[in-house]
């Protein structure tokens, strides 16, 4: 297409845990892994993209837009990623488009413990309106759209690819304080 397109894929971070068990290191680590890396990769790439245009696609998470016990560090980092996407879209327009995907529970190595525990896996499937977990291809197709000319009039948007989730579909069994 004669343009430079980049997908910044920052999924991952600390494991969910109760707020009082979450350390400052957990919190700053989740933020660094999810937001600072996207900032650094974008900053390194933008000078090249300014010449030809392009598209940045950040990978966020549905938990950055909803609540669930145990997600204070990861969920806050992903909410920051979503907002970073919107701010960066404003800063880089009109030459570079910046969008994000809010990913729901997807069958990747990040959910390995869930995928190998039939009871947890089934509970997550039942709590997801589309009655399945996402597949990597679901996310890849969204990223392809956002990086392609088909989305030439889209910037600062967050595409939700989460099977219809409106609340967390993973009950961690964390008791109220």
N, C-alpha and C positions, 0 to 999 in steps of 0.2 A: 504494500500500500504506500510505499515511499515515506513512511513515518517510523519513528522509534516508539515502540510500545513496551511498557514494563509492567509486570505484575509483582507487587511487593507482597509476599506471602508471609505474614507473621502470625502463625497460629501456635498456640502453646503457652507455657508459663507455669506458674506454680499450681500444685494440686489444691482443690477446694478444701477448706478447713474452717472450723469455728472461728469467729472474730477474735476471741481472746487467745486463741492458739496461733493466729496469724501474726508473724513478726514484721518489724519494719523492713527487714531484709526480704521477706516474702513479697511485701507490698511494693517496694522499690524495684525488686527483681521483675515482677510482673509488668510494671510500667516500662522498665528498660527494655525487656524482651519484646513487648508488644508495640510500644509507641516510639521509643528512642531509635530502635532499629529502622522503623519505617521512615522516621525523620532523616536518619543518616543516609539510607539508600536513596531517598528522594533527592536529598541535597546533592549527592554525588552524580545523579543521573540528569537532573534538570538542565544543567548547562548544555548537554548534548541534545536534549529534547527541544530546547528553545530554538534551535536552528530549523527543525523540521516539524515541530509539533509532536504530539504523542498523548499517551494516556497512562495514568497511574491507577492501579486497582489495588486497594488495601483490603486485607482480609480482617474483618472484625468478627464479632460474635453476637448472637441474639441475647446472650446474658448481659451484654452492655446496654441493652434497652429494656430489660425486665429485672425482676428480683428473684432471689433464691438464697436460702441460707447457705453460707459457706463460700460465697463468691465475692466477698468484699475486695480482695486484691485483683483477681482476674477480671471480674465484672467492671470494676472501676477503670482498669487499664483499657478494656475494650470500649467502654464508653468514651474514654479519652481518644482512642483511635478513631472512633466515629466522628467526633468533633474535630479532630486534627484533619480528617479528610475534608470536611466542609470548609474549614479555614484555609487549607492549602488550595482547594478548588478556587476560592476567591483570589488568593495571591497569584495563582499561575494562569488564570484566564486572561486572554482568550487562546493563548498558544497551546496550553497543556490542560487536558481534562483530568480531573481527579474524582474518583468514585470509590465506594467500598461495598463489600458484600458482608451482610450480617448472617453468618453461618449458624445453623442449628446443629444438633447432634448428628455427626457424620461418621460413617464407618471408616475411620483411619486409625493409625497406630496411637493417636492421642486418646482414643477410647478403648484401647486394647483390653483393659480390665473389665470394662462393661461388655464388650463383645464376647468375652470368654465366660461370663457369668450369665447363664440362661435366665435366671430370675430377674436380675437387674435389667438385662437387655429387653426382656419381654415387658417389664414395667415401663421402660422408656418408650418402647414402641406403642404401648397402649395409651400413654400420656401425650403422644404426638397425633394431632388430628389426621394426618395422612397415613397413620398406622404403619410407619416404617421409619428407619433412620435414613439419613441422606447418604448418598454415595459420592465419592470424589468427583465423578463425572457430572453430578448435579451442580457442583460448585464450579468446575472447570468450564461448563457451558455458560454460566453467568459471567465468569471472568472473560471468556472469549467475546461475548456480546459487548461488555463494557470496554474492552480494549480495541474493538473493531470500529470501522466507520459506520456500522449500523447504529451505534449510539452517539453519533456525532453531535447531537444536541442535548447530551446528558453530561452534567458535571455537578459535583457536590451532592450526589445522590447516594443513598444507601439501599442497595437491593437486598431484600430479605429472602434468603433461601434457607428455610427452616421447617418446612413441612407443616406450617400453620401454627407453630408454637406462639403462645402469648404469655406463658409462665414456664419456669424451668421444668424440664421433664425428668430430672434426676433428683430424687429424694435422698439426701445424704444422711438423714437421721440425726441431724444436729438439733439438740434440744434448745428450747427457749432459755434465756438467762434467768 
